[in-house]
Amino acid sequence: MLKTTPLNAVHREAGARMVDFGGWDMPVNYGSQVEEHHAVRRDAGIFDVSHMRVVDLEGGGVREFLRFALANDVAKLALPGKALYSCLLNDAGGVIDDLIAYHFRDDFFRLVVNAGTAEGDIQWLHSLNALAGHGVSIRPREDLAMVAVQGPNAREKFWRAFDETKPATEALGLFQAARLGDDIMVARTGYTGEDGFEVVFPASDAESIWRSVVGQGVRPCGLGARDTLRLEAGMNLYGQDMDAAVSPLDAGLAWTVDLKAPRPFFGRKALEARGQQQDFLGLVLVDKGGVLRAHQKVLAEGGEGEITSGTFSPTLGVSIALARLPRGTAPGATVRVVVRDRELAARVVKPPFVRNGQSLVG
């Protein structure tokens, strides 16, 4: 039986088309996926992301534990509410999951991990906790739900619905969060390349919060628009752009790996021994007659590569992709993509493709 979020009945009432997403019954769209995409780029949209798992870590040794468990260094998080993006690595330097870590106190951090990997992530954290001996409390918060309100007008419309949150959240910078009581968190993060909030709250409040935000003219959006938006924004999807067999260095995530501090984080030795073997870049289809999709072969001057994620970009009006390419492939180069036994020309670009509604590729 599929798992459901606290908003499942609301989605069905709104006529959403539901799909199996990693064992969860989730809305893929509520009608026009393209219109939902444009709503986020031009105004504001709301996504149910309650399938993501919130995990609270507490204890005097939590900071040192996370310095060991994560490839990025939480020592960078000096101020309460600051967050960073990182990866959990296995002993071969592959990505177990990508996640966001929030610092609220020296003895309290919050992680938000992916739905499909959540159970494995929690087990892995427990095993590392036992290995490191820091005695950290690891508490999955299945009592919490989460929505993402994204778009150029997202924050303003959220404040209209919940004006009492504005004083505590108006000054939030990017990748920063505020806790409003024990169980409510508002974070200025997202997965679309637009501004907005991700809001965590008690699952029992999910329906009223969703309806209040939608009541301010924020459009409900499903997984379909979320995928085209994140791809335009050059953001990785776990299971497509990286997984346990892929190094973060080969997935365009070197910026999430801190090798400067002399700390023995798990997977570091394997990562350094392995090094970077491929370049992770974007493609824009030049020839007509096809759409770029995952697993298509890419023929470059230095050898073969592969598309990891691809789609038609509603904002740009062309097909785009993320791909692992031979080392030395440079932005501006032309490559050939094998699409249904045809070789179509594509231009190599540096992601992202779109940010804050504007094209970043010429």
Protein Blocks (a to p, Z undefined) as FASTA:
>chain_A
ZZddfklmmmmmnopacddeehiacdfbfbjfklmmmmmmmmcccddfklpccdddedjk
lmmmmmmmpmbdfklmmbghiacddddddfkopafbdcddddfbfkbccddddfklmmmm
mmmmmmmmmmnonopacdddfkbccdddedjklmmmmmmmmmmlmmmmmmpcehiacdeh
jkbccddddjeopacddddddfklmmmmmmmmmmnopacddfklmmmmmmmnopacehil
pcfkbcfklnopmmmpcfkbccdbehklmmmmnopabdcdddddfbghiacdehiacddf
kbccddfbdcddfknopacddddddehiaghiacdddeehiacddddddddfbeghiafb
ZZ
